[in-house]
């Protein structure tokens, strides 16, 4: 890419190839030349502002500046009088003078602070909705339901054929690798998962079963027509029976064709994430109900990340990934060469034909400038992913926000509840 300043207010960027999400990717701030230019010239630009820098010394062009920051207590933002944008009547934005963010240790503390009137906005958890919903008039707030989230939660199987560099032992035992790489086994597992139960019990009814890899929150990028593996224990059992994997000794666990019990470890960060732990228990119960022994083990999130990105020492896992309005944000996850292609990362060449096709589709879609054609490419990628089921999706949570009725210009959408630049208070 080449970047050329044509004049004081115009920049031309020329890319080596078309890139459809380019404007969405433009997240770089405008930097103060009078402070940073010497560091650019000296090659120290990346070090000038770091975690040790006093936040008040960091200069930006946003609508607010930092008035004060007290670690583990609060952050106070003050209106930037020199912010560039004005409203339609020529009034300088933002309208608010200050924004205060108070830090609390737990989600329970946040909930209590909102109930006590100490906060104006709260991201509502499913289990909190029943408590807050009847208090809206008394508490002078409104709960906004903003549709399904972008993020996903899913079950994944480790099909990494690599070996431990220290011991030479395979990362996944050969018999388990054979199970996990069998698409029919993954489809049978998918039929054993009761997504509606997950919605009811872990999201308190405030969610949506997920079938496709891209959330409906993305609009027409979402493919609603992918194959759906409905909760159907009879179908799951039939698939496993057809594979010849049956319970020969009556202990409730099937054996594969070689007589090996189909048992494995199932982990998630259930120590710190109670909801994900509950989801994983439901998945384990479903698998066991069709003769698959999934031993659930809650671990810390740091250990989960280490297993995914460093040791690759895991068998099956429930984890989540964030999404976004443009499916390209998932290329690091779906492209087989990437480190976040977690079930078999960093492939030198695609291990399967379907992975190769998804690789190609994500590249094509990133370079296609016609929106309708991009939609078709991502729809095809979702269809391939659903058909081969490398991941088994669970449910998408409802986005819930409780907001005091003291603000003007609130515009709750999937992306947020307001543009803070135009927000103003009606009670002052």
C-alpha positions, 0 to 999 in steps of 0.5 A: 500500500502506498499513502500520499498526502495530496494536500492539507486535507486529502490523502490518497491510498493505493492498495495492491489489490481490491479490499472491500472492508477497507473503509471499515478497517480505517481505525487509525487516529489522527496524531498530533504532529507537533509532538510525535513527528520527532519520534517518527523521525527518530524511529521511536514512535511505537515507544513514545506512549506506552502503558506507563504514560500518564493518560493526561499526556496522550493527545487525540482528536476525539470528542472527550479528553481525560480529566482524571483517572484513578486506577481501580476506581474511576475514569472521568472524561471531559468535553473536548472544546476543540472537537471538529464536528458540529450538529446541523445547527452549527453547535459544537459537539459533544453536548455532554460536559463529562462522562464518568466511568466507575470501576467495580470488581464483579458483574454483581457489583455492577448490577447492584450499583445500577439498582441503587441508582449509582449508574445510568446504563447497565448491560443486562444479563439474562438472569437479571432481566426478570428482576429488572423488567418490572422495576422500569417505571419505579426506577425510571429506566427502560430495558432495550432488547437489541437483537442477537449479538455478534459473538458466538459460542461453540463446541470444537474438536481438536483435529491437529495432527501435530506432535508435542515438540518435547516428547514427540507424542501426538497432540491428539491420540490417534483413535480420538483424531480418527473420531474427530476428523469423521464428519458423520461423528461431528454431525451426530454430536450436533444432533445431541445438543439441545440448543433450545434448552441452552437458550432457556436455562443459560440465557433465561429464554433471552437468546436464539439458537445458532445454526450458521457461523455468521450471526443474523446481526450482520444482516444479509451476510447471514445465511439462514438456509444452512443445514440445521442439525436439530436436536434429535437423539434418534438421528444421532444414534442412527448415525453412530450405529451406521458407523458401527460404533456401538455399546458392546459391554452395556456401560452406556459408552459406545466403542469404535470399530477397534473396541476403544470406548469413545471418551474424551475430555471436554474443557471450557473456562467454567471457573470464571464464566458460569454461563459457559460452564452451564452450556458445556454441562448441557453439551456433555449431557447430550453427548452422553445420552447418545453413548459418547463420554464427554468428561467435563473439566472447568479450567481457568481462561488463561489455561484455555488460551494457552491450550488453544494458542501454544500447547495445542493440548486439548481434545474438545472445547467450548469457547466463544469468538467475537464477531462484527458487522463485516464477516471479513473480521473472521478470516483469521479464524476461518482461513486454514493458514491462520493461528486462530483456525483453532481446530487445526491451526497454521496449516501449510496447505489446507488439510481438506477440500472444504477448508480450501474452498472456504479459504478461497471464498474468504479471499474472494469476498474480501476483494469483491466490491459488489455487495451482492456478490460478497453476500453470495460468497459468504453465504457459500462459506457458511453453507460449507461450514455447516455441512462439515460441522468443524464447530457446533454452534450453541446459541446467541444471546439477546443484547439487553441494555437498561438505560435511565430515562434521562437522555435525549438522542438515544438510538438503540441498535445492534451496534450500540445504544447511542452516539455519545457525541449527540447524547444530552441529559433531559434532567438538568 
